């Protein structure tokens, strides 16, 4: 392996991909690689998941709201001339509202969106604190700077483990069994009475 490279990747390439000062990567490459591996990649994952969950939350929520508001109006003002077709249309709209409510309750998109967004912000703060600590170590000129940098990096990674534990407990506590979702949906949207011809 060439001098000035780590794991076959040049230092210049590493510096371009990292979010912190290039002096940190030059002085403490092992710490920079660990922080990138465990914090930066996880932060990008949280950003992607938060964006995905907010889209589903808004789309399904909008469908549920619009159809729930429209449903009583559809009972009063028939859309179709054929009465039987109108009942079928009302039943379909009712089912779509119930499905949207069930999906929203089951997947908890709003809760997961908040969780992933807050995790992303926490990780951004951890990276910033780590960068400040590395710059302080660098400017101190201490002969034991490498050891201090590794200790600081280990401390940040320990905090990260606690953060992952919090994420796991939040996600597993939010899991809703399908049976309870069905009960909630039936309580909010009781089934339509059978249509008498």
MITORGU-178727 format. One record per residue (C-alpha): residue number from 1; residue in one letter; x, y, z. Coordinates in nm, 4 decimals, decimal comma. Layout:
// residues N
(r NUM A (X Y Z))
...
***
This chain:
// residues 197
(r 1 X (0,0000 0,0000 0,0000))
(r 2 X (0,1251 0,3459 -0,0895))
(r 3 X (0,2311 0,5915 0,1778))
(r 4 X (-0,0307 0,8616 0,2218))
(r 5 X (-0,3199 0,6232 0,1592))
(r 6 X (-0,5480 0,4329 0,3891))
(r 7 X (-0,7161 0,1097 0,2819))
(r 8 X (-0,6169 0,1836 -0,0775))
(r 9 X (-0,7899 0,5248 -0,0811))
(r 10 X (-0,5781 0,8365 -0,1168))
(r 11 X (-0,5861 1,0979 0,1572))
(r 12 X (-0,7007 1,3610 -0,0941))
(r 13 X (-1,0044 1,1477 -0,1827))
(r 14 X (-1,0808 1,1015 0,1872))
(r 15 X (-1,0551 1,4748 0,2519))
(r 16 X (-1,3021 1,5498 -0,0266))
(r 17 X (-1,5602 1,3087 0,1185))
(r 18 X (-1,5348 1,4204 0,4828))
(r 19 X (-1,7335 1,7098 0,6272))
(r 20 X (-1,4656 1,8347 0,8616))
(r 21 X (-1,1393 2,0262 0,8393))
(r 22 X (-0,8725 1,8622 0,6215))
(r 23 X (-0,6144 1,9124 0,9001))
(r 24 X (-0,8065 1,6601 1,1121))
(r 25 X (-0,7930 1,3962 0,8380))
(r 26 X (-0,4199 1,4612 0,7872))
(r 27 X (-0,3374 1,4483 1,1578))
(r 28 X (-0,5803 1,1805 1,2789))
(r 29 X (-0,6723 0,9622 0,9774))
(r 30 X (-0,7826 0,6620 1,1847))
(r 31 X (-1,0259 0,8716 1,3895))
(r 32 X (-1,1565 1,0454 1,0775))
(r 33 X (-1,2205 0,7118 0,9094))
(r 34 X (-1,4021 0,5722 1,2152))
(r 35 X (-1,6242 0,8794 1,2483))
(r 36 X (-1,7042 0,8696 0,8792))
(r 37 X (-1,7791 0,4981 0,8906))
(r 38 X (-2,0098 0,5083 1,1915))
(r 39 X (-2,1529 0,8614 1,2056))
(r 40 X (-2,1520 1,0176 0,8600))
(r 41 X (-2,2927 0,7171 0,6755))
(r 42 X (-2,5573 0,6673 0,9461))
(r 43 X (-2,6516 1,0349 0,9223))
(r 44 X (-2,7079 1,0044 0,5470))
(r 45 X (-2,9217 0,6956 0,6111))
(r 46 X (-3,1333 0,8853 0,8653))
(r 47 X (-3,1807 1,1739 0,6239))
(r 48 X (-3,2956 0,9353 0,3489))
(r 49 X (-3,5323 0,7445 0,5812))
(r 50 X (-3,6786 1,0646 0,7265))
(r 51 X (-3,7512 1,1945 0,3761))
(r 52 X (-3,9157 0,8662 0,2770))
(r 53 X (-4,1328 0,8510 0,5898))
(r 54 X (-4,2480 1,2120 0,5613))
(r 55 X (-4,3558 1,1542 0,2005))
(r 56 X (-4,5638 0,8488 0,2957))
(r 57 X (-4,7053 1,0292 0,5997))
(r 58 X (-4,8173 1,3279 0,3904))
(r 59 X (-4,9517 1,1306 0,0927))
(r 60 X (-5,1524 0,8766 0,2954))
(r 61 X (-5,2641 1,1475 0,5396))
(r 62 X (-5,3873 1,3690 0,2563))
(r 63 X (-5,5814 1,0796 0,1012))
(r 64 X (-5,7382 0,9954 0,4364))
(r 65 X (-5,8326 1,3567 0,5137))
(r 66 X (-5,9760 1,4373 0,1699))
(r 67 X (-6,1798 1,1180 0,1438))
(r 68 X (-6,2990 1,1364 0,5070))
(r 69 X (-6,4279 1,4896 0,4527))
(r 70 X (-6,5798 1,3998 0,1160))
(r 71 X (-6,7545 1,0807 0,2342))
(r 72 X (-7,0535 1,2449 0,4143))
(r 73 X (-7,1074 1,4709 0,1139))
(r 74 X (-7,1136 1,1681 -0,1151))
(r 75 X (-7,4001 1,0211 0,0887))
(r 76 X (-7,6073 1,3351 0,0338))
(r 77 X (-7,5139 1,4167 -0,3263))
(r 78 X (-7,5104 1,1040 -0,5426))
(r 79 X (-7,2256 1,0973 -0,7939))
(r 80 X (-7,3737 0,8342 -1,0228))
(r 81 X (-7,7250 0,8022 -1,1615))
(r 82 X (-7,7540 0,4338 -1,0843))
(r 83 X (-7,8287 0,3922 -0,7131))
(r 84 X (-7,6518 0,0565 -0,6884))
(r 85 X (-7,3372 0,1964 -0,8553))
(r 86 X (-7,3484 0,4884 -0,6121))
(r 87 X (-7,3534 0,2466 -0,3146))
(r 88 X (-7,0592 0,0565 -0,4594))
(r 89 X (-6,8706 0,3845 -0,5073))
(r 90 X (-6,9425 0,4850 -0,1448))
(r 91 X (-6,8248 0,1442 -0,0238))
(r 92 X (-6,4993 0,1776 -0,2210))
(r 93 X (-6,4341 0,5257 -0,0786))
(r 94 X (-6,5051 0,3957 0,2749))
(r 95 X (-6,2647 0,1049 0,2243))
(r 96 X (-5,9907 0,3363 0,0930))
(r 97 X (-6,0315 0,5612 0,4009))
(r 98 X (-6,0120 0,2571 0,6297))
(r 99 X (-5,7037 0,1230 0,4479))
(r 100 X (-5,5303 0,4627 0,4690))
(r 101 X (-5,6047 0,4855 0,8428))
(r 102 X (-5,4835 0,1295 0,8970))
(r 103 X (-5,1599 0,1854 0,7061))
(r 104 X (-5,0933 0,5100 0,8937))
(r 105 X (-5,1461 0,3404 1,2309))
(r 106 X (-4,9489 0,0297 1,1394))
(r 107 X (-4,6428 0,1969 0,9879))
(r 108 X (-4,6324 0,5000 1,2236))
(r 109 X (-4,4757 0,7174 0,9538))
(r 110 X (-4,5083 1,0335 1,1644))
(r 111 X (-4,3313 0,8784 1,4642))
(r 112 X (-4,0533 0,7317 1,2510))
(r 113 X (-4,0103 1,0580 1,0610))
(r 114 X (-3,9599 1,2472 1,3895))
(r 115 X (-3,7239 0,9774 1,5186))
(r 116 X (-3,5041 0,9707 1,2067))
(r 117 X (-3,4938 1,3504 1,1751))
(r 118 X (-3,3963 1,3934 1,5419))
(r 119 X (-3,1326 1,1186 1,5106))
(r 120 X (-2,9867 1,2995 1,2086))
(r 121 X (-2,9639 1,6267 1,4037))
(r 122 X (-2,8038 1,4527 1,7024))
(r 123 X (-2,5429 1,2894 1,4775))
(r 124 X (-2,4659 1,6239 1,3129))
(r 125 X (-2,4072 1,7692 1,6605))
(r 126 X (-2,1848 1,4770 1,7583))
(r 127 X (-1,9712 1,5212 1,4457))
(r 128 X (-1,9392 1,8952 1,5155))
(r 129 X (-1,8380 1,8347 1,8795))
(r 130 X (-1,5869 1,5719 1,7688))
(r 131 X (-1,4402 1,8145 1,5135))
(r 132 X (-1,4003 2,0881 1,7758))
(r 133 X (-1,2341 1,8414 2,0161))
(r 134 X (-0,9962 1,7255 1,7401))
(r 135 X (-0,9025 2,0842 1,6529))
(r 136 X (-0,8359 2,1586 2,0218))
(r 137 X (-0,6132 1,8524 2,0480))
(r 138 X (-0,4370 1,9528 1,7270))
(r 139 X (-0,3743 2,3080 1,8462))
(r 140 X (-0,2586 2,1994 2,1900))
(r 141 X (0,0576 2,0570 2,0330))
(r 142 X (0,0567 1,7784 2,2890))
(r 143 X (0,3076 1,4963 2,2251))
(r 144 X (0,0274 1,2547 2,3234))
(r 145 X (-0,2156 1,3977 2,0623))
(r 146 X (-0,2762 1,0681 1,8803))
(r 147 X (-0,3823 0,8937 2,2012))
(r 148 X (-0,6047 1,1860 2,3033))
(r 149 X (-0,7675 1,1853 1,9584))
(r 150 X (-0,8384 0,8133 1,9781))
(r 151 X (-0,9813 0,8521 2,3300))
(r 152 X (-1,2102 1,1315 2,2100))
(r 153 X (-1,3180 0,9251 1,9098))
(r 154 X (-1,3888 0,6252 2,1355))
(r 155 X (-1,5996 0,8476 2,3600))
(r 156 X (-1,8072 0,9693 2,0647))
(r 157 X (-1,8555 0,6111 1,9426))
(r 158 X (-1,9750 0,5090 2,2906))
(r 159 X (-2,2364 0,7874 2,2789))
(r 160 X (-2,3334 0,6611 1,9350))
(r 161 X (-2,4008 0,3140 2,0761))
(r 162 X (-2,6394 0,4668 2,3322))
(r 163 X (-2,8120 0,6543 2,0504))
(r 164 X (-2,8616 0,3305 1,8537))
(r 165 X (-3,0049 0,1624 2,1652))
(r 166 X (-3,2536 0,4490 2,1973))
(r 167 X (-3,3479 0,4138 1,8299))
(r 168 X (-3,4042 0,0390 1,8613))
(r 169 X (-3,6167 0,0681 2,1744))
(r 170 X (-3,8251 0,3475 2,0159))
(r 171 X (-3,8827 0,1527 1,6953))
(r 172 X (-3,9700 -0,1739 1,8712))
(r 173 X (-4,2003 -0,0014 2,1202))
(r 174 X (-4,3837 0,1613 1,8284))
(r 175 X (-4,4588 -0,1714 1,6587))
(r 176 X (-4,8354 -0,2147 1,6442))
(r 177 X (-4,9802 -0,5627 1,5933))
(r 178 X (-5,2217 -0,5786 1,2987))
(r 179 X (-5,5078 -0,6941 1,5253))
(r 180 X (-5,5013 -0,3725 1,7279))
(r 181 X (-5,4912 -0,1652 1,4089))
(r 182 X (-5,8029 -0,3441 1,2842))
(r 183 X (-5,9816 -0,2687 1,6127))
(r 184 X (-5,8879 0,1004 1,5958))
(r 185 X (-5,9962 0,1302 1,2331))
(r 186 X (-6,3290 -0,0406 1,3026))
(r 187 X (-6,3903 0,1911 1,5964))
(r 188 X (-6,3246 0,5002 1,3806))
(r 189 X (-6,4839 0,3721 1,0583))
(r 190 X (-6,7563 0,1146 1,1389))
(r 191 X (-6,8366 -0,1187 0,8497))
(r 192 X (-7,1137 -0,0035 0,6166))
(r 193 X (-7,4521 -0,1682 0,6639))
(r 194 X (-7,5405 -0,4159 0,3907))
(r 195 X (-7,7092 -0,2662 0,0892))
(r 196 X (-8,0720 -0,3733 0,0519))
(r 197 X (-8,1777 -0,3980 -0,3133))
***
